[in-house]
Amino acid sequence: MPLWKFFGNRETNWGYKISPDGARVGWIGSHKSRMTVFFRTVGERDSGILDTHSPRSVFGFDWAADSRRVLYIQDRDGDERHHVYLMSVDSPDERPVDLTPWEGATSWVHRIVHGDPDHVVIASNRRDLTVFDLYRVSLATREATLLAENPGDVTTWLTDVAGRPRARLRQTGPTRLDLEVARAAEWARLQTFDIEEFDTRLLGVTSDGAGLWLTSSRGRDRRALVRVDIVTGAETMVHEHRDVDVDWVTVDRVTGQPVAAFAVPDYPVWHFFRPELAAAVAPLARPSSFGLRILSLDDHGRRATVEIFTERGSEHFLVEPGRDPVPLGRSESMAFADQLGTTEPVIIQARDGLRLHAYLTRPPGYRAPGPLVLHVHGGHWARDSWGYSSPIQLLANRGYAVLQVNYRGSTGYGRRFKELAVGEYAGKMHDDLIDGVRWAVAAGIADPARVAIYGGSYGGYSALVGMTFTPDVFACGVSSVGMSNLVTLLENAPPHWKLWMPLFYKYVGDPSRPEDRARLEARSPLFRARDARRPILIIHGANDQRVRLRESEQMVEALQREGKDVRFVILPDEGHLRAYGNWRNLIRHYREVEVFLGQCLGGGVGPAPGG
């Protein structure tokens, strides 16, 4: 199939959200070769399009409290210095209003304030690029009033439904976080966390104001939904999964009550706290494996938008207790779902006996053993999950089996699994990937002579490690925005990473310490360029603020000095995220990938993209 079906499809749509008053629905759709916000009245066909007057895509939005205005964020050419923009469904062609015209700052919508349609709470690092303050911003005048000033160590803020700061997480030591609550004019410590509990999420304030909802792994291996008493700090377990972390909890933004909790042990699972909503969603069940997400609720807590998905695509519905679900839209991939691959969870045993969760996608009619792409997720504090992925299905459509390994250190599998990654960059974390390839070969799935490694960010680093540390395993490799030198990565970290650097120092190393610096260099592919033997494709956005362009430039220079086969692609108007801001760069990236892998592994190459 042509690339545009995966990365430039005019039928693309996702992210359906109901307005607070329940009268309108909005979503992200295709318009003029980019993604923007669409809207219509529930039950009507009066669709409208917000013209952002920008060539770059919008990837999400929020309804304002008045259900007429819409807020979204957008950066400039991928630099991730997001501004918050305001538009109205009453005048969709007017130019958007920039609520945060603060040069060099990153901002986002922190809270839609219930009962105050004229203001929102915005988080921004305009005052100090290393931390984020909260501002109460007028939608009419753009006046921004400082609501909560960051003393320099707050990682997370929590406001209540009225937009008042109620809790925060502070980094009170290199390896310590404190949960504090607002009492009168002071902040009081409620709980203490260690550095490994950094993934604590402040979800909301209970409806009676006496407690907080958190997902937390404090004092346990796995993250769970808990209620914390706002006076005593006493913690009550509300919901946990027996094997993995609670991945996310949907909370009613008006009542503050949890609606549903989600986890991904292999296929997605969920637990509803509202029986009436569970009953409304029940007719959407599929006969085989599927996933479910709650995308939004109205302010009455009755109407919700729900996504039902598989590895081949998704469908969106409006649900309401006592009524049949109303279809809203289908992902573009559903039109060619029968041509897409099947993704199954698999368990791989690493060489040291560790059980690794992974996903294997095979195209229809795959003849094993055949070519395989090891696709490595970024992070490394992230994970692969089951569901539709355009890059994975493109690779399957080109004839490749695709293996995604959640190597040690991946999130979602508890604290012990995460901490197995300490000190293991280019070590046991990479061994897990190699063991995945060996598993696929031993199972008769992969031809050992036709295996490629491909990834972005940490996955790009893994691809470079694979091509230089284990050059006999892979026929070729693709690194997208990957780091080549762990020393220069950490020394050039963006300012707002400041509070997270102790975590990097624990897992990777501190370049200011001579003994760590030597170890970092020893685990950096830049210094192993001479060991590369097979072709490498390197792609990087020039405006990347996380992994600087220099990371790829210096790797390419080192490979070229050694006479190695390397192709280097720079996207001048993109940054770190592979979603990209326009279709031109999406098509360019994946055209480079499919041609490169076709030459290396012998897979299919689609028709050349048109204009």
C-alpha positions as CSV (number, residue, x, y, z in Angstrom):
1,M,0.0,0.0,0.0
2,P,1.2,3.6,-0.6
3,L,2.8,5.5,2.3
4,W,0.0,8.1,2.3
5,K,-2.4,5.5,3.6
6,F,-0.4,5.2,6.8
7,F,1.0,8.8,7.2
8,G,-1.0,11.2,5.1
9,N,-4.5,9.8,4.8
10,R,-7.3,12.3,4.3
11,E,-9.6,10.0,6.3
12,T,-7.5,10.2,9.5
13,N,-9.4,11.0,12.6
14,W,-9.0,10.5,16.3
15,G,-9.3,11.9,19.8
16,Y,-13.1,12.5,20.0
17,K,-14.1,14.7,23.0
18,I,-17.5,15.7,24.3
19,S,-18.0,19.3,25.3
20,P,-18.6,20.1,28.9
21,D,-22.3,20.8,28.3
22,G,-22.6,17.6,26.3
23,A,-23.9,19.4,23.2
24,R,-20.9,19.2,20.9
25,V,-18.2,16.7,20.0
26,G,-14.8,17.7,18.7
27,W,-12.0,15.6,17.2
28,I,-8.7,15.7,15.3
29,G,-9.0,15.2,11.6
30,S,-7.3,15.8,8.3
31,H,-7.5,19.2,6.5
32,K,-5.1,20.7,3.9
33,S,-2.3,18.1,4.5
34,R,-2.2,18.6,8.2
35,M,-4.3,17.7,11.3
36,T,-6.6,20.2,13.0
37,V,-9.7,20.3,15.2
38,F,-13.1,19.4,13.8
39,F,-16.4,19.9,15.6
40,R,-20.2,19.3,15.3
41,T,-23.4,19.4,17.3
42,V,-24.3,16.0,18.8
43,G,-27.0,14.4,16.6
44,E,-26.4,16.8,13.7
45,R,-24.3,16.8,10.6
46,D,-23.1,20.5,10.9
47,S,-19.4,19.7,11.0
48,G,-17.0,22.6,11.1
49,I,-13.2,23.0,11.0
50,L,-11.0,25.2,13.0
51,D,-8.5,26.9,10.7
52,T,-5.3,27.3,12.8
53,H,-3.6,29.3,10.0
54,S,-0.5,27.2,10.5
55,P,1.1,24.6,8.2
56,R,1.7,22.3,11.2
57,S,-0.6,19.7,12.7
58,V,-2.5,19.9,15.9
59,F,-2.3,16.6,18.0
60,G,-4.8,17.3,20.7
61,F,-7.2,19.9,22.2
62,D,-9.4,20.8,25.2
63,W,-12.9,22.3,25.3
64,A,-13.1,25.5,27.3
65,A,-15.7,25.5,30.1
66,D,-18.2,27.4,27.9
67,S,-18.3,24.6,25.4
68,R,-17.8,27.1,22.6
69,R,-14.1,27.8,22.7
70,V,-11.2,25.3,22.1
71,L,-7.7,25.4,23.4
72,Y,-4.7,23.6,21.8
73,I,-0.9,23.7,22.0
74,Q,1.5,24.1,19.1
75,D,5.3,24.5,18.8
76,R,7.4,26.0,16.1
77,D,9.0,23.5,13.7
78,G,9.3,20.8,16.3
79,D,11.2,22.7,19.0
80,E,8.6,21.7,21.7
81,R,8.4,25.2,23.0
82,H,4.6,25.0,23.0
83,H,2.2,27.9,23.0
84,V,-1.4,27.7,24.1
85,Y,-3.8,28.9,21.4
86,L,-7.5,29.8,21.7
87,M,-10.2,29.5,19.0
88,S,-14.0,29.5,18.9
89,V,-16.4,27.3,17.0
90,D,-18.5,30.4,16.5
91,S,-15.7,31.9,14.3
92,P,-13.6,29.0,13.1
93,D,-11.9,30.9,10.3
94,E,-10.5,33.7,12.6
95,R,-6.8,33.5,13.5
96,P,-6.1,31.8,16.8
97,V,-5.3,33.9,19.8
98,D,-1.9,33.1,21.4
99,L,-2.6,33.0,25.2
100,T,1.1,32.5,26.0
101,P,3.2,34.8,23.7
102,W,6.3,34.1,25.8
103,E,9.4,33.6,23.7
104,G,11.4,30.6,24.5
105,A,8.9,29.2,27.0
106,T,7.0,25.9,27.1
107,S,3.3,26.1,28.1
108,W,0.3,23.8,28.3
109,V,-3.3,23.8,29.7
110,H,-3.1,22.5,33.3
111,R,-6.8,22.9,34.2
112,I,-10.1,23.8,32.6
113,V,-11.8,25.7,35.5
114,H,-15.3,24.5,36.3
115,G,-17.7,27.3,36.9
116,D,-15.4,30.0,35.4
117,P,-15.6,30.0,31.6
118,D,-13.5,33.1,31.3
119,H,-10.2,31.6,32.8
120,V,-8.0,28.6,32.5
121,V,-4.9,27.5,34.5
122,I,-1.8,27.2,32.4
123,A,1.6,25.7,33.4
124,S,4.6,27.5,31.9
125,N,8.3,27.9,32.4
126,R,8.3,31.5,31.2
127,R,9.8,32.8,34.5
128,D,12.5,30.1,34.9
129,L,13.2,27.7,32.1
130,T,14.1,24.9,34.6
131,V,10.7,24.7,36.3
132,F,7.0,25.3,35.7
133,D,4.7,27.8,37.5
134,L,0.9,28.0,37.3
135,Y,-0.9,31.0,35.8
136,R,-4.5,32.0,35.8
137,V,-5.1,33.3,32.3
138,S,-8.0,35.3,31.0
139,L,-9.5,34.0,27.8
140,A,-10.8,37.5,27.0
141,T,-7.8,39.7,27.8
142,R,-4.9,37.2,27.8
143,E,-3.9,38.6,31.2
144,A,-1.8,36.1,33.1
145,T,-1.8,36.2,36.9
146,L,0.8,34.1,38.7
147,L,-1.2,31.5,40.7
148,A,1.6,29.4,42.1
149,E,5.3,30.1,41.9
150,N,7.6,27.2,41.7
151,P,10.3,27.5,44.4
152,G,12.7,25.6,42.1
153,D,11.9,22.1,43.2
154,V,8.3,21.3,42.3
155,T,7.9,18.6,39.7
156,T,4.1,18.3,39.7
157,W,1.2,20.6,40.7
158,L,-2.4,19.6,41.4
159,T,-5.3,22.0,41.3
160,D,-8.9,21.4,42.3
161,V,-12.0,21.8,40.1
162,A,-12.0,25.5,40.8
163,G,-8.4,25.9,39.7
164,R,-7.0,26.3,43.2
165,P,-3.6,24.8,44.0
166,R,-4.2,21.9,46.4
167,A,-1.1,19.6,46.3
168,R,2.3,19.4,44.8
169,L,5.3,17.1,44.6
170,R,8.7,18.6,45.6
171,Q,12.1,17.2,45.1
172,T,13.5,17.9,48.6
173,G,16.7,15.9,48.0
174,P,18.6,14.2,45.2
175,T,16.6,11.0,45.8
176,R,13.5,12.2,47.7
177,L,10.1,13.6,46.8
178,D,7.6,15.1,49.2
179,L,3.9,15.2,48.6
180,E,2.7,18.5,50.1
181,V,-0.8,19.9,50.5
182,A,-2.0,23.5,50.8
183,R,-3.1,24.5,54.3
184,A,-4.1,28.1,54.8
185,A,-1.1,30.1,53.5
186,E,1.4,27.2,53.9
187,W,2.4,23.9,52.4
188,A,2.5,20.9,54.7
189,R,4.2,17.6,54.0
190,L,1.9,14.7,53.7
191,Q,4.0,11.8,52.3
192,T,7.5,11.1,51.3
193,F,8.6,9.2,48.2
194,D,12.0,8.0,47.0
195,I,13.4,8.6,43.6
196,E,12.0,5.3,42.1
197,E,8.5,6.5,42.9
198,F,8.9,9.4,40.5
199,D,6.0,8.1,38.5
200,T,3.4,9.1,41.1
201,R,0.5,10.9,39.5
202,L,-1.7,13.4,41.2
203,L,-5.1,12.7,39.7
204,G,-7.5,14.9,41.7
205,V,-9.2,15.9,44.9
206,T,-12.0,13.8,46.3
207,S,-15.5,15.3,46.0
208,D,-15.6,16.0,49.8
209,G,-12.2,17.7,49.7
210,A,-10.9,15.4,52.4
211,G,-8.6,13.3,50.2
212,L,-6.4,13.0,47.1
213,W,-6.5,10.5,44.3
214,L,-3.1,9.2,43.3
215,T,-1.6,6.4,41.3
216,S,1.5,5.5,43.4
217,S,4.0,2.8,44.0
218,R,4.9,4.1,47.4
219,G,6.0,1.2,49.5
220,R,5.1,-1.4,46.9
221,D,6.4,-2.8,43.7
222,R,3.5,-1.9,41.4
223,R,1.7,1.4,40.9
224,A,-1.9,1.4,42.1
225,L,-4.8,3.7,42.5
226,V,-4.9,5.0,46.1
227,R,-6.8,7.6,48.2
228,V,-4.7,9.7,50.5
229,D,-6.2,11.4,53.5
230,I,-5.5,15.1,53.2
231,V,-5.0,15.5,57.0
232,T,-3.2,12.4,58.1
233,G,-1.6,11.1,54.9
234,A,-3.2,7.7,55.5
235,E,-3.4,5.7,52.3
236,T,-6.2,3.5,51.2
237,M,-5.8,1.0,48.4
238,V,-8.6,1.5,45.8
239,H,-7.5,-0.6,42.9
240,E,-4.4,-2.5,41.7
241,H,-3.6,-5.1,39.1
242,R,-2.0,-8.3,40.4
243,D,0.8,-8.4,37.8
244,V,1.5,-4.9,36.4
245,D,1.2,-1.2,37.1
246,V,-2.1,0.6,36.9
247,D,-1.3,2.5,33.7
248,W,-3.9,5.2,33.8
249,V,-7.1,6.3,35.7
250,T,-9.9,8.4,34.2
251,V,-11.2,10.8,36.7
252,D,-14.4,12.9,36.5
253,R,-13.1,16.4,36.4
254,V,-16.1,17.9,38.1
255,T,-16.8,15.4,40.9
256,G,-13.2,14.2,41.2
257,Q,-14.3,10.6,41.4
258,P,-12.4,7.8,39.5
259,V,-14.4,6.5,36.6
260,A,-12.2,3.6,35.3
261,A,-8.7,2.3,35.7
262,F,-6.6,0.7,32.9
263,A,-3.6,-1.6,32.8
264,V,-1.7,-3.5,30.1
265,P,-0.4,-6.9,31.2
266,D,-0.4,-8.2,27.6
267,Y,-3.7,-7.2,26.0
268,P,-5.4,-4.2,27.6
269,V,-7.6,-4.6,30.7
270,W,-9.8,-2.1,32.5
271,H,-12.0,-1.8,35.6
272,F,-15.1,0.5,35.9
273,F,-16.0,2.2,39.1
274,R,-19.4,3.3,37.6
275,P,-21.6,0.3,36.9
276,E,-23.9,2.4,34.7
277,L,-21.1,3.5,32.5
278,A,-19.8,-0.1,32.3
279,A,-23.3,-1.2,31.2
280,A,-23.4,1.6,28.5
281,V,-20.0,0.4,27.1
282,A,-20.9,-3.3,27.3
283,P,-22.5,-3.5,23.8
284,L,-19.2,-2.4,22.3
285,A,-17.4,-5.6,23.3
286,R,-15.7,-7.5,20.5
287,P,-15.5,-11.3,20.2
288,S,-11.7,-11.3,20.2
289,S,-9.1,-9.2,21.9
290,F,-9.7,-5.5,22.0
291,G,-8.8,-2.4,24.0
292,L,-10.9,0.4,25.4
293,R,-10.2,4.0,26.3
294,I,-12.4,6.7,27.8
295,L,-11.5,9.9,26.0
296,S,-13.8,12.4,27.7
297,L,-16.9,13.0,29.9
298,D,-19.3,15.9,30.0
299,D,-19.8,17.9,33.1
300,H,-22.8,15.9,34.1
301,G,-20.8,12.7,34.0
302,R,-23.3,10.9,31.8
303,R,-22.1,11.3,28.2
304,A,-18.7,10.0,27.4
305,T,-16.6,9.4,24.3
306,V,-15.0,6.0,24.1
307,E,-12.4,4.5,21.8
308,I,-12.5,0.7,21.0
309,F,-9.3,-0.5,19.3
310,T,-7.3,-3.5,18.1
311,E,-3.9,-3.7,16.4
312,R,-5.7,-2.9,13.1
313,G,-7.4,0.3,14.0
314,S,-10.0,2.0,16.2
315,E,-13.6,3.1,16.4
316,H,-15.1,5.9,18.4
317,F,-18.5,6.1,20.1
318,L,-20.6,8.4,22.1
319,V,-22.1,6.5,25.0
320,E,-24.7,7.4,27.6
321,P,-26.4,5.1,30.2
322,G,-29.8,3.9,29.0
323,R,-29.0,4.5,25.3
324,D,-27.4,2.6,22.5
325,P,-23.8,3.7,21.6
326,V,-23.6,6.2,18.8
327,P,-20.8,5.8,16.2
328,L,-18.6,8.9,15.8
329,G,-15.8,7.8,13.5
330,R,-13.4,5.0,12.5
331,S,-9.7,5.3,12.0
332,E,-8.5,5.4,8.4
333,S,-6.9,2.0,8.8
334,M,-10.2,0.3,9.2
335,A,-10.7,0.6,5.5
336,F,-7.8,-1.7,4.8
337,A,-7.7,-3.7,8.1
338,D,-7.8,-7.0,6.3
339,Q,-4.4,-6.2,4.8
340,L,-2.7,-5.4,8.2
341,G,-0.7,-7.6,10.4
342,T,-1.7,-9.5,13.6
343,T,0.0,-8.5,16.8
344,E,0.3,-11.0,19.6
345,P,1.9,-10.8,23.1
346,V,4.8,-13.2,23.6
347,I,7.1,-14.0,26.6
348,I,10.8,-14.2,26.0
349,Q,13.3,-15.5,28.6
350,A,16.5,-13.5,28.8
351,R,19.8,-15.2,29.2
352,D,19.7,-14.5,33.0
353,G,16.3,-16.0,33.3
354,L,14.3,-12.7,33.4
355,R,10.9,-12.9,31.7
356,L,10.4,-10.2,29.1
357,H,7.1,-9.1,27.7
358,A,7.1,-8.5,24.0
359,Y,4.8,-8.1,21.0
360,L,5.2,-9.9,17.7
361,T,3.5,-8.6,14.5
362,R,3.3,-10.7,11.4
363,P,1.8,-9.7,8.1
364,P,-0.8,-11.8,6.4
365,G,0.8,-14.7,4.6
366,Y,4.2,-14.3,6.3
367,R,6.5,-17.1,5.2
368,A,8.8,-18.0,8.1
369,P,11.6,-17.8,8.6
370,G,11.6,-14.4,7.0
371,P,12.9,-10.9,7.5
372,L,12.4,-9.3,10.9
373,V,12.7,-5.8,12.2
374,L,13.5,-5.3,15.9
375,H,11.7,-2.1,16.7
376,V,12.9,-0.6,20.0
377,H,10.8,1.8,22.0
378,G,12.3,5.1,23.3
379,G,12.5,6.3,26.9
380,H,13.9,4.4,28.3
381,W,11.2,5.1,30.8
382,A,8.4,3.9,28.5
383,R,7.0,0.7,27.1
384,D,5.4,-0.9,24.1
385,S,1.7,-1.8,24.3
386,W,-0.8,-3.7,22.2
387,G,-2.8,-1.6,19.7
388,Y,-2.6,0.0,16.3
389,S,0.7,1.6,15.3
390,S,1.2,3.1,11.8
391,P,5.0,2.5,11.8
392,I,4.6,-1.2,12.9
393,Q,1.9,-1.9,10.4
394,L,3.8,-0.2,7.6
395,L,6.7,-2.5,8.3
396,A,4.4,-5.5,8.3
397,N,2.8,-4.4,5.0
398,R,6.3,-4.4,3.5
399,G,6.7,-8.0,4.4
400,Y,8.5,-7.9,7.7
401,A,7.8,-9.5,11.0
402,V,8.2,-6.9,13.7
403,L,9.4,-7.7,17.3
404,Q,8.9,-5.1,20.1
405,V,10.7,-6.1,23.3
406,N,9.9,-4.4,26.6
407,Y,13.5,-4.7,27.8
408,R,14.4,-4.4,31.5
409,G,13.9,-0.8,32.6
410,S,10.6,-0.5,30.6
411,T,7.8,1.0,32.7
412,G,4.6,-0.8,33.5
413,Y,6.0,-3.9,35.1
414,G,6.8,-2.6,38.6
415,R,9.7,-1.1,40.4
416,R,12.0,-4.2,40.5
417,F,11.8,-4.6,36.8
418,K,12.6,-0.9,36.3
419,E,15.7,-1.0,38.6
420,L,17.2,-3.9,36.7
421,A,18.2,-1.3,34.2
422,V,20.5,0.7,36.6
423,G,23.9,0.9,34.9
424,E,22.9,-1.4,32.0
425,Y,22.8,1.0,29.0
426,A,24.6,-1.0,26.3
427,G,24.7,-3.9,28.8
428,K,21.9,-6.1,29.9
429,M,19.3,-3.8,28.4
430,H,20.9,-4.5,25.1
431,D,21.3,-8.2,25.9
432,D,17.5,-8.3,26.3
433,L,17.1,-7.1,22.7
434,I,19.6,-9.6,21.4
435,D,17.9,-12.4,23.3
436,G,14.7,-11.3,21.6
437,V,16.3,-11.8,18.2
438,R,17.7,-15.2,19.3
439,W,14.2,-16.2,20.4
440,A,12.7,-15.2,17.0
441,V,15.4,-17.2,15.2
442,A,15.1,-20.3,17.4
443,A,11.3,-20.2,17.0
444,G,11.7,-20.3,13.2
445,I,10.2,-16.8,12.8
446,A,13.2,-14.8,11.7
447,D,16.0,-15.5,9.1
448,P,19.1,-14.7,11.1
449,A,20.7,-13.1,8.0
450,R,17.8,-10.7,7.5
451,V,17.3,-8.9,10.8
452,A,17.3,-5.1,11.2
453,I,17.2,-2.9,14.3
454,Y,15.2,0.4,14.2
455,G,14.1,2.9,16.9
456,G,13.8,6.5,18.0
457,S,15.4,8.4,20.9
458,Y,16.6,5.6,23.3
459,G,15.5,3.2,20.5
460,G,17.8,5.1,18.1
461,Y,20.6,4.8,20.6
462,S,19.9,1.1,20.8
463,A,20.1,0.8,17.0
464,L,23.5,2.5,17.1
465,V,24.6,0.2,19.9
466,G,23.3,-2.8,17.9
467,M,25.3,-1.8,14.8
468,T,28.6,-1.1,16.7
469,F,28.5,-3.4,19.8
470,T,26.9,-6.4,18.2
471,P,27.6,-5.8,14.5
472,D,27.2,-9.5,13.5
473,V,23.5,-9.7,14.6
474,F,22.0,-7.1,12.4
475,A,22.0,-6.7,8.6
476,C,21.4,-3.0,9.0
477,G,20.1,-0.4,11.4
478,V,18.0,2.8,11.5
479,S,18.5,5.4,14.2
480,S,16.0,8.2,14.5
481,V,17.0,11.1,16.9
482,G,19.3,8.7,18.7
483,M,22.1,9.7,21.1
484,S,25.6,8.6,20.2
485,N,27.5,9.9,23.2
486,L,25.9,9.6,26.6
487,V,28.3,12.3,28.0
488,T,27.2,15.0,25.5
489,L,23.6,13.9,25.8
490,L,23.5,14.6,29.5
491,E,25.7,17.8,29.3
492,N,23.3,19.3,26.8
493,A,20.0,18.3,28.4
494,P,17.2,20.9,28.1
495,P,16.8,23.2,31.1
496,H,13.4,21.7,32.2
497,W,15.1,18.3,32.7
498,K,16.8,19.7,35.8
499,L,14.7,18.0,38.4
500,W,14.9,14.7,36.6
501,M,18.7,14.6,36.2
502,P,19.2,12.6,39.5
503,L,17.2,9.8,37.8
504,F,19.5,9.9,34.8
505,Y,22.6,9.9,37.1
506,K,21.3,6.8,38.9
507,Y,20.5,4.8,35.8
508,V,23.1,6.1,33.3
509,G,25.8,8.0,35.2
510,D,26.9,11.6,36.1
511,P,29.4,13.0,33.5
512,S,30.8,15.4,36.2
513,R,32.3,12.3,38.0
514,P,35.5,11.1,36.2
515,E,34.7,7.4,36.9
516,D,31.2,7.8,35.6
517,R,32.4,9.8,32.5
518,A,34.7,6.9,31.5
519,R,31.9,4.4,31.9
520,L,29.5,6.6,29.9
521,E,31.9,6.9,27.0
522,A,32.5,3.1,27.1
523,R,28.7,2.6,26.6
524,S,28.5,5.2,23.8
525,P,28.4,4.0,20.1
526,L,30.3,7.1,19.0
527,F,33.5,5.5,20.3
528,R,32.8,2.2,18.6
529,A,32.2,3.5,15.0
530,R,35.2,1.5,13.8
531,D,33.3,-1.7,14.7
532,A,30.3,-1.0,12.5
533,R,30.2,-3.4,9.5
534,R,26.8,-2.9,7.9
535,P,24.7,-0.1,6.5
536,I,23.2,2.5,8.9
537,L,20.5,5.1,8.2
538,I,20.4,8.1,10.6
539,I,17.5,10.5,10.7
540,H,17.3,13.6,12.9
541,G,15.2,16.7,13.3
542,A,17.3,19.9,13.3
543,N,15.3,21.5,16.2
544,D,15.5,18.6,18.6
545,Q,15.7,20.0,22.1
546,R,16.1,16.6,23.9
547,V,18.7,14.8,21.8
548,R,20.6,17.5,20.0
549,L,21.3,17.2,16.3
550,R,25.0,17.1,17.2
551,E,24.4,13.6,18.5
552,S,23.7,12.3,15.0
553,E,26.2,14.6,13.3
554,Q,29.1,13.4,15.4
555,M,28.1,9.8,14.8
556,V,27.9,10.3,11.1
557,E,31.3,12.0,11.1
558,A,32.9,9.2,13.0
559,L,31.4,6.5,10.7
560,Q,32.5,8.4,7.6
561,R,36.1,8.7,9.0
562,E,36.1,4.9,9.3
563,G,34.8,4.5,5.8
564,K,31.5,3.0,6.9
565,D,28.2,2.8,4.9
566,V,26.0,5.5,6.4
567,R,23.2,7.7,5.1
568,F,22.3,10.9,7.0
569,V,18.9,12.6,6.7
570,I,18.3,16.0,8.4
571,L,14.7,17.3,8.7
572,P,15.3,21.1,9.1
573,D,11.8,22.0,10.4
574,E,11.3,19.1,12.9
575,G,12.5,18.2,16.4
576,H,12.5,15.1,18.5
577,L,9.0,13.6,18.1
578,R,8.5,11.2,15.3
579,A,4.8,12.2,14.9
580,Y,6.1,15.3,13.0
581,G,4.2,18.5,12.4
582,N,3.4,18.0,8.7
583,W,2.9,15.2,6.3
584,R,5.8,16.1,4.1
585,N,8.3,15.1,6.8
586,L,6.3,12.0,7.8
587,I,6.4,10.7,4.2
588,R,10.1,11.7,3.9
589,H,11.0,9.7,7.1
590,Y,9.2,6.6,6.2
591,R,10.1,6.6,2.5
592,E,13.8,6.7,3.6
593,V,13.1,3.8,6.0
594,E,11.2,1.6,3.5
595,V,13.8,2.1,0.7
596,F,16.7,1.5,3.1
597,L,15.2,-1.7,4.6
598,G,14.1,-2.9,1.1
599,Q,17.7,-2.7,-0.1
600,C,19.0,-4.4,3.1
601,L,16.4,-7.0,3.9
602,G,14.6,-7.5,0.5
603,G,11.2,-6.4,1.7
604,G,8.6,-4.5,-0.4
605,V,8.9,-0.9,-1.4
606,G,5.8,1.0,-2.2
607,P,5.2,3.4,-5.0
608,A,7.2,6.7,-4.9
609,P,5.2,9.4,-3.1
610,G,3.4,12.0,-5.2
611,G,3.6,15.7,-4.7
